[in-house]
């Protein structure tokens, strides 16, 4: 399917430079950019769903464990 889009001049020049570096045409570059955008949105949505799920559970660190970790750090030579 063909589609026309409008880019401002600065964005178009940047896209041209990136497309040239990738050795692809501008339409191919735009297609890659849209695919990457969609992939990143899906990842963001998945991360949000995971965070929402785990936010239901208590995640506090036990005070004794926290103190033991702190004590071990104090012994390390920096």
FIKOLZA-1660 file (N, C-alpha, C; in steps of 0.1 Angstrom, whole numbers, plus 5000, padded with zeros to 4 digits):
% residues 78
   i   px   py   pz ch aa at
   1 5008 4988 5000  A  X  N
   1 5000 5000 5000  A  X CA
   1 5009 5012 5000  A  X  C
   2 5006 5022 4992  A  X  N
   2 5013 5034 4992  A  X CA
   2 5006 5045 5000  A  X  C
   3 5014 5054 5006  A  X  N
   3 5009 5064 5014  A  X CA
   3 5018 5076 5013  A  X  C
   4 5012 5088 5013  A  X  N
   4 5020 5100 5013  A  X CA
   4 5020 5106 5027  A  X  C
   5 5032 5111 5031  A  X  N
   5 5033 5117 5044  A  X CA
   5 5041 5130 5042  A  X  C
   6 5039 5139 5052  A  X  N
   6 5046 5152 5051  A  X CA
   6 5055 5153 5063  A  X  C
   7 5068 5156 5060  A  X  N
   7 5078 5158 5070  A  X CA
   7 5083 5172 5069  A  X  C
   8 5087 5179 5080  A  X  N
   8 5093 5192 5079  A  X CA
   8 5107 5190 5073  A  X  C
   9 5112 5201 5068  A  X  N
   9 5125 5200 5061  A  X CA
   9 5136 5194 5069  A  X  C
  10 5137 5199 5081  A  X  N
  10 5148 5194 5090  A  X CA
  10 5147 5179 5092  A  X  C
  11 5135 5174 5095  A  X  N
  11 5133 5160 5097  A  X CA
  11 5136 5152 5085  A  X  C
  12 5132 5157 5073  A  X  N
  12 5134 5150 5061  A  X CA
  12 5149 5149 5058  A  X  C
  13 5156 5160 5060  A  X  N
  13 5171 5159 5058  A  X CA
  13 5178 5149 5067  A  X  C
  14 5173 5149 5080  A  X  N
  14 5178 5139 5089  A  X CA
  14 5175 5125 5084  A  X  C
  15 5163 5123 5080  A  X  N
  15 5159 5110 5075  A  X CA
  15 5167 5106 5063  A  X  C
  16 5170 5115 5054  A  X  N
  16 5178 5113 5042  A  X CA
  16 5192 5108 5046  A  X  C
  17 5198 5115 5056  A  X  N
  17 5212 5111 5061  A  X CA
  17 5211 5097 5067  A  X  C
  18 5202 5094 5075  A  X  N
  18 5201 5081 5081  A  X CA
  18 5198 5070 5071  A  X  C
  19 5190 5073 5061  A  X  N
  19 5187 5063 5051  A  X CA
  19 5199 5060 5043  A  X  C
  20 5207 5071 5040  A  X  N
  20 5220 5069 5032  A  X CA
  20 5229 5060 5040  A  X  C
  21 5230 5063 5053  A  X  N
  21 5239 5055 5062  A  X CA
  21 5235 5040 5062  A  X  C
  22 5222 5038 5062  A  X  N
  22 5217 5024 5062  A  X CA
  22 5216 5018 5048  A  X  C
  23 5219 5026 5038  A  X  N
  23 5219 5022 5024  A  X CA
  23 5205 5017 5020  A  X  C
  24 5195 5025 5023  A  X  N
  24 5181 5022 5020  A  X CA
  24 5175 5034 5014  A  X  C
  25 5164 5033 5007  A  X  N
  25 5157 5044 5001  A  X CA
  25 5149 5051 5012  A  X  C
  26 5144 5063 5009  A  X  N
  26 5136 5070 5019  A  X CA
  26 5123 5063 5022  A  X  C
  27 5116 5057 5013  A  X  N
  27 5104 5049 5016  A  X CA
  27 5107 5037 5025  A  X  C
  28 5118 5031 5022  A  X  N
  28 5122 5019 5030  A  X CA
  28 5126 5024 5044  A  X  C
  29 5133 5035 5045  A  X  N
  29 5137 5040 5058  A  X CA
  29 5124 5044 5066  A  X  C
  30 5114 5050 5060  A  X  N
  30 5102 5054 5067  A  X CA
  30 5095 5041 5072  A  X  C
  31 5095 5031 5063  A  X  N
  31 5088 5019 5067  A  X CA
  31 5095 5012 5079  A  X  C
  32 5109 5013 5079  A  X  N
  32 5116 5007 5091  A  X CA
  32 5113 5016 5103  A  X  C
  33 5113 5029 5102  A  X  N
  33 5110 5038 5113  A  X CA
  33 5096 5035 5119  A  X  C
  34 5086 5033 5111  A  X  N
  34 5073 5030 5116  A  X CA
  34 5073 5016 5123  A  X  C
  35 5079 5006 5117  A  X  N
  35 5080 4993 5124  A  X CA
  35 5087 4994 5137  A  X  C
  36 5098 5001 5138  A  X  N
  36 5105 5003 5151  A  X CA
  36 5097 5010 5161  A  X  C
  37 5089 5020 5157  A  X  N
  37 5080 5028 5165  A  X CA
  37 5070 5018 5171  A  X  C
  38 5064 5010 5163  A  X  N
  38 5053 5001 5168  A  X CA
  38 5059 4991 5177  A  X  C
  39 5071 4986 5174  A  X  N
  39 5078 4976 5183  A  X CA
  39 5081 4982 5196  A  X  C
  40 5086 4994 5197  A  X  N
  40 5088 5001 5209  A  X CA
  40 5076 5004 5217  A  X  C
  41 5065 5007 5211  A  X  N
  41 5052 5009 5218  A  X CA
  41 5047 4996 5224  A  X  C
  42 5049 4985 5217  A  X  N
  42 5045 4972 5222  A  X CA
  42 5053 4969 5234  A  X  C
  43 5066 4971 5234  A  X  N
  43 5075 4969 5245  A  X CA
  43 5071 4977 5257  A  X  C
  44 5068 4990 5254  A  X  N
  44 5064 4999 5265  A  X CA
  44 5051 4994 5272  A  X  C
  45 5041 4990 5263  A  X  N
  45 5029 4985 5268  A  X CA
  45 5031 4972 5277  A  X  C
  46 5039 4963 5272  A  X  N
  46 5042 4951 5279  A  X CA
  46 5049 4954 5293  A  X  C
  47 5058 4964 5293  A  X  N
  47 5065 4968 5305  A  X CA
  47 5054 4974 5315  A  X  C
  48 5045 4982 5310  A  X  N
  48 5035 4987 5318  A  X CA
  48 5026 4976 5324  A  X  C
  49 5022 4967 5316  A  X  N
  49 5014 4956 5321  A  X CA
  49 5022 4948 5332  A  X  C
  50 5034 4945 5330  A  X  N
  50 5042 4938 5340  A  X CA
  50 5043 4946 5353  A  X  C
  51 5046 4959 5351  A  X  N
  51 5047 4968 5363  A  X CA
  51 5034 4968 5371  A  X  C
  52 5023 4969 5363  A  X  N
  52 5010 4969 5370  A  X CA
  52 5007 4957 5377  A  X  C
  53 5011 4945 5371  A  X  N
  53 5009 4932 5378  A  X CA
  53 5017 4931 5391  A  X  C
  54 5030 4934 5390  A  X  N
  54 5038 4933 5402  A  X CA
  54 5036 4944 5412  A  X  C
  55 5029 4955 5409  A  X  N
  55 5027 4965 5419  A  X CA
  55 5016 4961 5429  A  X  C
  56 5009 4949 5426  A  X  N
  56 4999 4944 5435  A  X CA
  56 5006 4937 5447  A  X  C
  57 5019 4934 5446  A  X  N
  57 5025 4926 5457  A  X CA
  57 5034 4935 5465  A  X  C
  58 5036 4931 5478  A  X  N
  58 5045 4937 5487  A  X CA
  58 5059 4935 5482  A  X  C
  59 5067 4946 5481  A  X  N
  59 5080 4945 5476  A  X CA
  59 5091 4951 5485  A  X  C
  60 5087 4953 5497  A  X  N
  60 5097 4958 5507  A  X CA
  60 5107 4948 5510  A  X  C
  61 5119 4953 5512  A  X  N
  61 5130 4944 5516  A  X CA
  61 5130 4942 5531  A  X  C
  62 5132 4930 5536  A  X  N
  62 5132 4928 5550  A  X CA
  62 5143 4936 5557  A  X  C
  63 5141 4942 5568  A  X  N
  63 5150 4950 5575  A  X CA
  63 5163 4943 5578  A  X  C
  64 5162 4930 5582  A  X  N
  64 5175 4923 5586  A  X CA
  64 5183 4920 5573  A  X  C
  65 5177 4917 5562  A  X  N
  65 5184 4915 5549  A  X CA
  65 5191 4928 5545  A  X  C
  66 5183 4939 5546  A  X  N
  66 5189 4952 5542  A  X CA
  66 5201 4956 5551  A  X  C
  67 5200 4953 5564  A  X  N
  67 5211 4956 5573  A  X CA
  67 5223 4947 5570  A  X  C
  68 5221 4934 5567  A  X  N
  68 5232 4925 5563  A  X CA
  68 5239 4930 5550  A  X  C
  69 5231 4935 5541  A  X  N
  69 5237 4940 5528  A  X CA
  69 5245 4952 5531  A  X  C
  70 5240 4961 5540  A  X  N
  70 5247 4973 5543  A  X CA
  70 5260 4970 5550  A  X  C
  71 5260 4960 5560  A  X  N
  71 5271 4956 5567  A  X CA
  71 5282 4951 5558  A  X  C
  72 5278 4943 5548  A  X  N
  72 5288 4938 5538  A  X CA
  72 5294 4949 5530  A  X  C
  73 5286 4959 5526  A  X  N
  73 5292 4970 5519  A  X CA
  73 5302 4978 5527  A  X  C
  74 5300 4979 5539  A  X  N
  74 5309 4987 5548  A  X CA
  74 5322 4980 5549  A  X  C
  75 5323 4967 5547  A  X  N
  75 5335 4959 5548  A  X CA
  75 5343 4960 5535  A  X  C
  76 5337 4963 5524  A  X  N
  76 5344 4964 5511  A  X CA
  76 5354 4976 5511  A  X  C
  77 5365 4973 5504  A  X  N
  77 5375 4984 5503  A  X CA
  77 5372 4991 5489  A  X  C
  78 5370 5003 5490  A  X  N
  78 5367 5011 5478  A  X CA
  78 5380 5017 5473  A  X  C
% end
